[in-house]
Each structure stands twice: as C-alpha cells, then as structure tokens.
Amino acid sequence: MAAMSLITDTDQLAAFCRRQADAAYVTVDTEFLRDSTYWPKLCLIQVAGPAADDVVAVDPLAEGMDLRPLLDLLANPEVVKVFHAAKQDMEIFYNLMDGTLPTPVFDTQVAAMVCGFGEQVGYDTLAKRITGAKIDKAPRFADWSQRPLPEKQLSYALADVTHLREIYTELLRRLEKSGRARWLDEELAALTDPATYEMDPDAAWQRLKRRSGDSRYLAVLREVAAWREREAQRRDVPRNRIIKDEQIQDIAAQAPRSPEALARMRGLNADFARGKLGSGVLEAVERAVNLPADQVPKPAAKTELPPGKGPLLELLKVLLKAQCEAHGVAQRLVATTADLEKLVSDDRAGVAALRGWRYEIFGKWALALKRGELALSAGDGQVEVLHVDTGEPAAS
C-alpha cells in the first residue's frame, strides 16, 4: 500500500476531500473498538472515490488530526455515501457530527436484499459474488488501536472500500434495470433518522428480555436499566461492566429495598451493595416501587390469533416465502411474522405489506388468499399460487 494511502494529518485529509467534492459517490467504512468502552473508539476511517487511485485510510488517532474536512464531505448532499451494513458506522458519525448524519446514504446490504442476495448478506459474501474477490477475514478482529498498523491490516481495511465501489455500481445497475430503486427508500430513511441513534436511557429496558408482564416488575426493570445506561455513559464503560442484564432481571423480580437484600442477589456481594453502584440500584428500585399506578409501564398487548386462524397464518408464511422467491427479494423487507399475525385478523392492518410495492408483490395476494380466491399447491418440489376458480397459476 502506498504510504500516502494512510492519511495522518489534516492537510492531507483536506486535499483528498476537495478532490471528492464533485464525485458522484464515495464508499466509506470504519474500524473501531468497543470492548472496554460504552462509546465506540474510532480507530480508522476508510474512504474511496470513484477513481481507482482515490482510496485512503484516515487515522483519527494521529496527533493533531482534525476530521472536519471529512465530516463536511459526509454532509455534502451532492455526494452519495456508500456503506455496507451502515448502522454502526452511522452511529459513530452521529456522535462525531453533533447529532447529524451523513446524507444521502446507500447501504449495499439493504440493496442486496432488494436484489435477491438474501437476508443481511455479509460484505465478504457479496464481494465474492459480485467481484470475485476473496476477502481475508483474519484481520477482522485485530486491535485497530495499535500503532503503527501492520500493512496486512491496512490492506484489509482498504479492501473494504475498494470492492465496495464495484458492488455499489452493480447493485445500482440492477436496481435501475428492475425499477426497484425506490424500494430502498423506507429502509434508508431509518438509517438517516437521528432518532435511530439516540441513546435514551429511559428506553434501555426495552432491549432486555422480560420474565414477567407485571407492571411493578416492568417499573423496576425500567428504572434500573435507565440507571445503568446513564452510569455506563458517564463512565464510558460497557453496560455489563456496571451490572449484567441477568442481574437487572433478578432485581426487577425481587425488588430489594436494602443493602442486605441486594447483597443476597445472585452475582452481587456486600461490597457492591454498600458501594456507590449498590446505592444507585437501590435508589432506582425505590423510585420504581413508589411510582403512582398510572405511571408504571403497561405490558405490551399480545396479538392473540382468533381460534382456527393458526393454519391461515402458516399459509400466509408460505405465500410470503413463495412470492419473495419469485420476485428475488428478502422476506424481511416485505413482512415480519408480527405483520402476518395482524394481517390474519385485519384486512386493514397498519402494516407495510399493505402499501406500495409490498402490496403489489405480496399484500394483495395475501388478501386474495384470505378471501378464498387463491390456493397454494405443491408440485415438482415447488409451491404454486393458483386461482381457485380456474386452477390456473396466478401471475405474480
């Protein structure tokens, strides 16, 4: 790798970014560590422009490095920013860009699902299928904070954006040829919505598994999870360094009110219970226990299928799979099991499958199946969708 491919000062970075200001797109990737911190520690940013030799790795750890020229490029609305599986990269830039995000964005993993490459296809798989390149996975879990970075790691990092150029142009060609470019809009809109990356401590409990639907259990779960989130953010350590998920669930179930009771909890001890962390837990429990009844969380309403509707749900799952295979699109983009459960009971359910392109390839067929106008038939190892009145295949 040429020495200039590694940018270690702001002037070099500014010169590269000026060259890309009129580019149609740039491909972007990051390398970071999160083993010992709450916030990801950014170690390297790889960027490539359309020209073959416009590819660099930017060292954000270099002394005196100011990333402003790159952040301005990422904010340029005239240049498409191409990522693969963008969410973690976008979270990093959300923090660097003071709550704003790169825009516009193209995620090749999402585009690959629309183009028939399957669910959440990995970068190395996509690179091999589109470019024929074989990505060496060995450096993937290397220590990206070490300096100097070994040549092998730098080469691996740059490959993540060089092959991405060809992947992007091929997927874009397929989308334009098939008329499916707008199919990505909903997914990409979520990626560029700042709300996706807001770390709201009061919502942290929703990521945890729940052992009970009891409102007081949920109240303690919410308060302790929010306390842990704030404490992890303040100390910049992983959540489980403060207290583990399983311990929060135990505390929610037993609601200890004293250091002695907390010390008896699995995995905790008297030192923890009588220390600052233990005091924080007990204060959170106390808040939850004393909440007025109208302020405790309400259990999520479960979708209960009416009697006899289970088989219909299974038929809709088969129809979804058949239609998605016929159209070469990942099922996850069309409908979830939760969507199908709602659709079983309500022809006007507020699900994405009853709108736009999803309606055309699945939603209208699902409604027709519910009305008894379509049938599913198995033959020669395949499922066919047939009109009930004629027995002819339904045009998909």
LINVENLIN-V973658 format. One line per field, one symbol per residue. phi: phi as a letter, one per 20 degrees, with the letter a starting at -180 (. if undefined). burial: + if it has 16 or more other ideal C-beta (glycine too) atoms within 10 Angstrom, else -. Layout:
phi=???
burial=???
This chain:
phi=.fgffdecbffgfffffffefdffbcecbccbcbfccfefefdacdcceffgeebbddefeffmfdeggfffffeffedfedcdlfgffffffgffdlndcgbfccdfffffffenenflfffffffffednfdefegfgdfeeefcfffgfffffffffdffffffffffffffffemdgffegffffffdegffdfeegfdfffeefdebdfffgfffgfffffgfffffffelcggffeaegffffffffdlfdbgffffefgndbffffeeffffffffffffffefggedefegffefefggnegffgfffffffffffffemcfggfeadfffffffgebfdgfdffdclffffecgffffffffneccdcdalmcedddfffdmefefe
burial=-----+++-+-+++-++--+--+-++++++++-----+--+++++++++----+++++++----+-+-+++-++-+--++++++-+--++++++-++---++--+++++++++++-++--+-++-++--++---+---+--+-+----+---++-++++++++++-++-+++-++----++-++--++--++----+---+--++--+-+-----+++++++++++++++++------+--++---++++++-+++--+--++-+--+---++---++-+++-++-++--+----++--------------+--++--++-+++--+-+++-+++---++++++------++++--+++-+++-+++++----+----------+--------+--
